Amino acid sequence: MRTTTMPQTNERRGRIRRFLPWLSAAVVALVLPLAACQDVLDVDDPDIVTPGNLLDEAGLQTLRNGALGNFALAWAGGGFNDGQVMISGLMTDEWMHSGTFPTRQEVELRSIPTDNSSLAGLYLRLQQARSDLENAAGKIEEAVPDPTAEARIPELLAYAGYTYLAFGENYCSGVPFSLAPDTGALVFGEPETTTQIFQRAVAHFDAVLAHAAVPSSIADLARVGKGRALLNLDQPAAAATAVASVPYDYVRYTEHSNNSTREQNPIYELNYQERRWSVADREGINGLDFRSSGDPRVNSVLDSRGGFDGASELWHFTHFQYWTDRVALATGIEARLIEAEADLRAGDVSSWLGILNQLRTDFATLAPILYPDNPPSGTLAPLADPGTSTAREDLHFRERAFWLYSTNHRLGDLRRLIRQYGRSADSVFPTGPYFKGGESYATDVNLPIPEEEENNPYFGQCLDRNP
């Protein structure tokens, strides 16, 4: 996906000035001759792009580009802007807070108030991306002669499906989805349960796969997304079926550039340039050993400058080393991990372990797919069966954590461990004393919905804070 940032339009606002009385005669003298030019000057909204102006091919492409650009910003982030990828990693054990923003520290501590300003922008960007993607698909369907032959429609709907995945995996139950029609009269949505949100995602992916003009790469994007949604709905066998045809080497990225700050890879910016985020290691008792394991899937290097806060160690994630580096959104690796989990749930230990070990054997081939700009090197030794159900589950989710590091999966996985595997929150999330001292990790297992949504008359905060 090539993201494009469209220029922002600023409304020009005229100012009414009071002229001195001696100008009155001159004004009157001008009115009569200008009246003859009325037809020339009578232009509706001369400096505003109206919905009707966007129904030609150039306008439709503008809508498409803008919606995809907003998706990349909402999902991965951009420049200084947090995306779902970074915030979900901060709330879990992927990243530690080496900056000074108290709002980000609230996320890491899992004690997040609804007036958290970092959360507000994050949520609004995701809602805007969802709305823009669906609106653009609708506009294209309305404008083109044959919607069944239009590949941009399934493309936009596929990315919209991923916004619902982020809402379902990262936020509490009760997210509403409002509509913003061209009339300007906002149609408020009612709060939806986590299950309903994942069902929305599945419906979007089914619509993509049913479209006659869907490109194969977008069909695979939808298949991985559908498998992911079904896994969240505790339907592992159906999830495995959904991803069965996804190629082993498939990948779809959010792409980044230096054209503008919002298009830059935020992981590189916030980790390397700003020194606000640092690769975590064994965070809060339960955190995985992302650094100390020496696993090449999460390479890191210590920066002697330390974190921006002047107190934390700064560990760089070496797979992203420039603003233009791409971030994996969906991969054939994830498809195989979904199939492996279905085997594990079905009691087929041999097939489960076989998939995990095949992925590890092929690391040298898969690494450039995950990280094409800075592929890691190394090898991964084969795994042995740990022998018990609990140990197998631990191993499976560990493999997911290392293969899918910082790709917006970890928070959803920790919640599934609680919801589907009977784990307690304090056995999977960071817990105990906070590493900066003076505080302890709290109990949130998802992001709350920011107070800005309270303008919605149907909304009264989360339906629950369950995993």
C-alpha positions in Angstrom: 0.0 0.0 0.0 1.5 3.3 -1.1 0.3 6.0 1.2 -0.3 9.4 -0.1 -0.8 12.5 2.0 -3.2 14.9 0.3 -2.7 18.7 0.7 -5.0 20.1 3.4 -7.4 22.8 2.3 -7.6 25.9 4.5 -10.8 27.9 4.4 -10.3 31.5 3.8 -12.2 33.7 6.2 -13.0 37.2 5.2 -13.1 39.9 7.8 -15.7 42.5 7.9 -14.2 45.9 8.5 -16.0 49.1 9.4 -15.0 51.9 7.0 -14.9 55.6 7.8 -18.1 57.5 6.8 -16.3 59.4 4.1 -16.0 56.1 2.1 -19.7 55.6 1.9 -20.2 57.7 -1.3 -17.4 55.8 -3.1 -19.0 52.5 -2.1 -22.4 53.5 -3.5 -20.8 54.6 -6.7 -19.2 51.2 -7.1 -22.4 49.2 -6.5 -24.2 50.1 -9.7 -21.5 49.0 -12.2 -20.7 45.9 -10.1 -24.3 44.8 -10.3 -23.9 44.2 -14.0 -21.1 41.6 -13.1 -23.3 39.7 -10.7 -23.6 36.7 -12.9 -19.8 36.4 -13.2 -19.3 36.7 -9.4 -22.2 34.5 -8.3 -20.2 31.3 -7.6 -21.2 28.8 -5.0 -18.5 27.8 -2.5 -15.6 29.0 -4.7 -12.9 27.8 -2.4 -14.5 24.6 -0.9 -14.3 21.1 -2.3 -17.9 19.8 -2.3 -18.9 16.1 -2.5 -20.1 16.6 -6.0 -16.6 17.8 -7.1 -15.1 14.4 -6.1 -17.2 12.2 -8.4 -14.9 12.5 -11.4 -11.9 10.1 -11.8 -9.4 12.5 -10.3 -11.7 13.2 -7.3 -12.3 9.5 -6.7 -8.6 8.8 -6.7 -8.1 11.6 -4.3 -10.7 10.0 -1.9 -9.0 6.6 -2.3 -5.5 8.0 -1.6 -6.6 10.1 1.3 -8.4 7.2 3.0 -5.4 4.8 2.6 -3.1 7.5 3.9 -5.3 8.0 7.0 -5.4 4.3 7.5 -1.6 4.1 7.6 -1.5 7.0 10.1 -4.1 5.4 12.3 -2.7 1.9 12.2 1.1 2.3 12.2 1.3 5.9 13.2 3.3 8.6 11.5 6.2 10.7 12.7 5.4 11.9 16.2 1.8 10.5 16.1 1.2 7.3 18.0 -0.5 4.5 16.0 -2.3 1.4 17.2 1.0 -0.5 16.6 2.9 1.5 19.1 0.3 2.0 21.8 -0.7 -1.7 21.9 3.0 -2.5 22.3 3.4 0.0 25.1 0.4 -1.4 27.0 1.9 -4.9 26.8 5.5 -6.1 27.0 6.9 -5.1 23.6 7.9 -1.5 24.4 8.8 0.4 27.5 8.3 4.1 28.0 11.6 6.0 27.9 10.0 9.4 27.4 8.4 11.9 29.6 4.7 12.1 28.4 2.5 11.2 31.4 -0.3 10.2 29.1 1.9 7.5 27.5 3.1 6.3 31.0 -0.6 5.9 32.0 -0.9 3.5 29.0 2.2 1.5 30.1 1.0 1.4 33.7 -2.4 0.1 32.5 -4.2 2.8 34.4 -5.7 4.9 31.6 -8.3 7.6 32.3 -10.8 8.6 29.6 -9.3 12.1 29.4 -5.9 10.8 28.3 -5.0 13.2 25.5 -2.8 10.7 23.7 -5.6 8.2 23.6 -8.0 10.8 22.2 -6.0 11.5 19.1 -5.3 7.8 18.6 -9.0 6.9 18.8 -10.1 9.7 16.5 -7.5 8.9 13.9 -8.8 5.3 13.8 -12.4 6.4 13.6 -11.6 8.8 10.8 -9.7 6.1 8.8 -12.7 3.8 9.2 -15.2 6.4 8.0 -13.0 7.6 5.2 -12.4 4.1 3.8 -16.1 3.2 3.9 -17.2 6.6 2.5 -14.6 6.4 -0.3 -15.8 2.9 -1.2 -19.4 4.1 -1.3 -18.5 7.1 -3.5 -16.7 5.0 -6.0 -19.5 2.5 -6.1 -21.9 5.4 -6.8 -19.8 7.1 -9.4 -18.4 4.4 -11.7 -20.4 2.8 -14.5 -19.8 -0.8 -13.4 -19.0 -1.2 -9.6 -18.5 -5.0 -10.1 -15.4 -4.2 -12.2 -14.0 -1.6 -9.8 -11.0 -3.0 -7.8 -10.8 0.0 -5.5 -14.0 -0.9 -3.8 -12.8 -4.3 -2.3 -9.4 -2.7 -1.6 -11.0 0.1 0.6 -13.3 -2.4 2.3 -10.4 -4.7 3.2 -8.6 -1.9 5.0 -11.8 -0.8 6.7 -12.1 -4.4 8.0 -8.7 -3.9 9.7 -9.9 -0.8 11.5 -12.6 -3.0 13.1 -9.9 -5.5 14.1 -8.0 -2.7 15.9 -11.2 -1.6 17.7 -12.0 -5.1 18.7 -8.5 -6.2 19.9 -7.4 -3.0 21.5 -10.4 -1.2 23.0 -13.0 -2.1 25.5 -16.5 -3.4 24.6 -18.8 -0.6 23.6 -17.2 1.3 20.7 -19.9 3.1 18.6 -19.6 3.6 14.9 -21.2 6.8 13.7 -21.8 7.9 10.1 -21.0 11.3 8.5 -23.1 11.6 5.4 -22.6 14.5 2.9 -25.6 16.3 4.4 -23.4 17.1 7.4 -25.9 15.7 9.9 -23.9 13.2 11.9 -25.7 9.8 12.4 -24.6 8.6 15.8 -23.9 4.9 16.3 -24.8 2.8 19.3 -22.2 1.0 21.4 -21.3 -2.4 20.1 -19.9 -5.4 22.0 -16.5 -6.8 21.2 -18.1 -9.8 19.5 -20.2 -7.5 17.3 -17.1 -5.5 16.3 -15.3 -8.7 15.2 -18.5 -9.8 13.3 -18.4 -6.4 11.5 -14.8 -7.2 10.5 -15.8 -10.6 9.1 -18.6 -9.1 7.2 -16.3 -6.6 5.5 -13.8 -9.3 4.6 -16.6 -11.5 3.2 -17.7 -8.6 1.0 -14.2 -8.2 -0.3 -13.8 -11.9 -1.1 -17.2 -11.9 -2.9 -16.3 -8.9 -5.1 -15.8 -9.9 -8.7 -12.9 -7.5 -9.2 -10.9 -8.1 -6.1 -7.1 -8.3 -6.8 -5.4 -11.4 -5.5 -3.2 -9.4 -3.1 -6.3 -7.8 -1.6 -8.1 -11.1 -1.4 -5.2 -12.5 0.7 -5.3 -9.4 2.8 -8.9 -10.1 3.5 -8.3 -13.8 4.1 -5.7 -13.1 6.8 -8.0 -10.4 8.3 -10.9 -12.8 8.4 -8.8 -15.5 10.0 -7.6 -13.1 12.6 -11.2 -12.0 13.3 -12.4 -15.6 13.6 -9.6 -16.4 15.9 -10.7 -13.5 18.2 -14.3 -15.0 18.0 -12.9 -18.3 19.3 -13.4 -20.1 16.0 -10.0 -21.5 15.3 -11.0 -24.2 12.8 -12.9 -21.6 10.7 -10.0 -19.3 11.0 -7.6 -21.9 9.6 -10.0 -22.5 6.7 -10.1 -18.8 6.0 -6.3 -18.5 5.6 -5.6 -21.9 4.0 -4.9 -20.4 0.5 -2.8 -17.5 1.6 0.7 -18.0 0.1 3.6 -18.7 2.4 5.5 -15.6 1.2 2.5 -13.2 1.2 2.9 -9.8 2.7 1.1 -6.5 2.8 2.7 -3.4 4.3 1.8 0.1 5.4 4.4 2.0 3.5 6.1 5.2 4.7 8.0 8.1 3.2 9.7 11.3 3.9 7.2 13.4 2.0 5.7 14.7 5.2 6.0 14.0 8.9 2.8 12.1 9.1 4.0 9.6 6.5 7.2 8.8 8.3 7.8 5.4 10.0 6.9 6.2 13.6 8.7 3.3 15.2 12.0 4.6 13.8 11.1 8.2 14.7 10.0 7.5 18.3 12.6 4.8 19.1 15.7 6.2 17.3 15.2 9.9 16.8 13.0 10.9 19.8 14.3 8.3 22.2 10.8 8.0 23.7 10.3 4.3 23.3 12.7 1.4 24.0 12.5 -2.3 23.3 11.4 -4.0 26.5 12.8 -7.1 28.2 11.0 -9.2 30.8 8.9 -6.2 31.7 6.8 -6.5 34.8 7.6 -10.1 35.8 5.5 -11.7 32.9 7.1 -9.9 30.0 9.0 -11.9 27.4 12.8 -11.7 27.0 12.6 -9.8 23.7 16.2 -8.4 24.2 18.0 -11.0 26.3 16.9 -14.0 24.3 19.1 -13.2 21.4 16.3 -14.2 19.0 17.1 -12.6 15.6 13.4 -11.9 15.1 13.7 -9.0 17.6 17.2 -7.6 17.2 18.1 -4.7 19.5 21.1 -2.6 20.3 21.8 -0.4 23.3 22.2 3.4 22.7 24.6 5.0 25.2 22.6 8.2 25.1 19.8 6.6 27.1 16.1 7.5 26.9 14.7 11.0 26.6 13.7 10.8 30.3 17.3 10.7 31.3 16.7 7.6 33.4 15.8 4.7 31.1 18.0 2.5 29.0 17.4 3.1 25.3 17.3 -0.1 23.1 16.8 0.4 19.4 14.8 -2.1 17.3 17.2 -2.6 14.5 14.7 -3.8 11.9 13.5 -0.2 11.4 16.4 2.3 10.7 14.8 5.0 8.6 11.6 7.0 8.1 10.8 5.1 4.9 10.9 1.6 6.3 7.8 -0.5 5.7 5.7 -2.1 8.5 4.1 -5.5 7.9 0.3 -5.5 8.1 -0.6 -9.0 7.1 1.6 -11.9 6.2 1.7 -15.6 5.1 3.6 -16.1 8.4 0.5 -15.0 10.3 -1.7 -17.3 8.2 0.5 -20.3 9.2 0.4 -19.3 12.8 -3.4 -19.3 12.7 -3.3 -22.8 11.2 -0.9 -23.9 13.9 -3.2 -22.6 16.6 -6.2 -24.4 15.1 -4.1 -27.6 15.2 -3.1 -27.0 18.8 -6.8 -26.4 19.8 -7.8 -29.6 18.0 -5.1 -31.6 19.9 -3.0 -32.3 16.8 0.3 -31.6 18.5 2.4 -33.0 15.7 0.9 -30.7 13.0 1.1 -27.7 15.4 4.8 -28.2 16.1 5.5 -29.0 12.5 4.2 -25.7 11.3 6.2 -23.8 14.0 9.4 -25.6 13.1 8.9 -25.1 9.3 8.6 -21.4 9.9 11.8 -21.4 12.0 13.7 -23.5 9.4 12.7 -20.9 6.7 13.7 -17.9 8.8 16.4 -16.8 6.3 13.7 -16.7 3.6 11.0 -15.1 5.7 13.1 -12.4 7.4 13.3 -10.2 4.2 9.6 -10.5 3.8 8.9 -9.2 7.3 11.6 -6.6 7.2 12.5 -5.8 3.6 14.4 -2.7 4.4 16.7 -4.1 7.2 16.3 -7.9 7.2 17.8 -9.7 10.2 20.2 -12.6 9.8 20.7 -15.7 11.9 19.0 -19.1 12.4 16.3 -20.5 14.6 16.8 -23.9 16.2 13.9 -26.4 16.1 11.5 -26.5 18.9 10.7 -29.6 21.0 7.3 -30.5 22.4 7.2 -29.1 25.9 4.8 -31.9 26.9 1.8 -30.2 28.6 -1.1 -28.2 27.3 -0.2 -25.1 29.3 3.4 -25.2 28.2 2.4 -25.7 24.5 0.1 -22.7 24.8 2.9 -20.6 26.3 5.3 -21.7 23.5 2.7 -20.9 20.8 2.0 -17.4 22.0 5.7 -16.8 22.5 6.3 -17.7 18.8 3.5 -15.4 17.8 5.0 -12.6 19.9 8.5 -12.9 18.2 7.2 -13.4 14.7 4.6 -10.6 15.0 6.6 -8.2 17.2 5.3 -4.6 17.0 2.7 -5.3 14.4 -0.4 -4.6 16.5 -1.0 -8.2 17.6 0.3 -8.5 21.1 -2.6 -6.8 23.0 -5.1 -8.9 21.3 -3.1 -12.0 22.0 -2.8 -11.3 25.7 -6.6 -10.7 25.9 -7.2 -14.0 24.1 -5.0 -15.8 26.6 -7.4 -14.6 29.3 -10.6 -14.9 27.4 -10.0 -18.2 25.6 -7.3 -20.0 27.5 -8.4 -19.3 31.1 -5.3 -17.3 32.1 -5.5 -14.5 34.7 -4.6 -10.9 33.7 -1.8 -10.8 36.3 -0.2 -13.9 34.8 0.1 -12.5 31.2 0.3 -8.7 31.4 3.2 -6.8 33.1 2.5 -6.6 36.8 4.2 -5.7 40.1 6.4 -2.7 40.7 6.9 -0.3 37.7 10.5 -0.3 36.5 10.8 3.5 36.9 10.0 3.2 40.6 7.4 4.6 42.9 4.4 3.1 41.1 2.9 -0.3 40.3 1.2 -1.7 37.2 -2.6 -1.4 37.4 -5.4 -3.7 36.0 -6.6 -2.3 32.6 -6.5 -5.0 29.9 -7.8 -2.8 27.1 -8.0 0.9 26.1 -11.0 2.9 27.3 -13.0 5.0 24.9 -12.0 8.6 25.2 -14.4 11.1 26.7 -14.7 12.9 23.3 -17.1 10.1 22.3 -19.5 11.3 25.1 -20.9 13.8 22.6 -22.7 10.8 21.2 -26.1 10.6 23.0 -26.2 6.8 22.8 -22.8 6.5 24.5 -22.1 6.2 28.2 -18.6 4.7 28.3 -17.4 1.1 28.0 -20.0 -1.6 28.3 -17.4 -3.5 30.3 -13.6 -3.6 30.7 -13.4 -7.4 30.3 -10.7 -9.0 28.1 
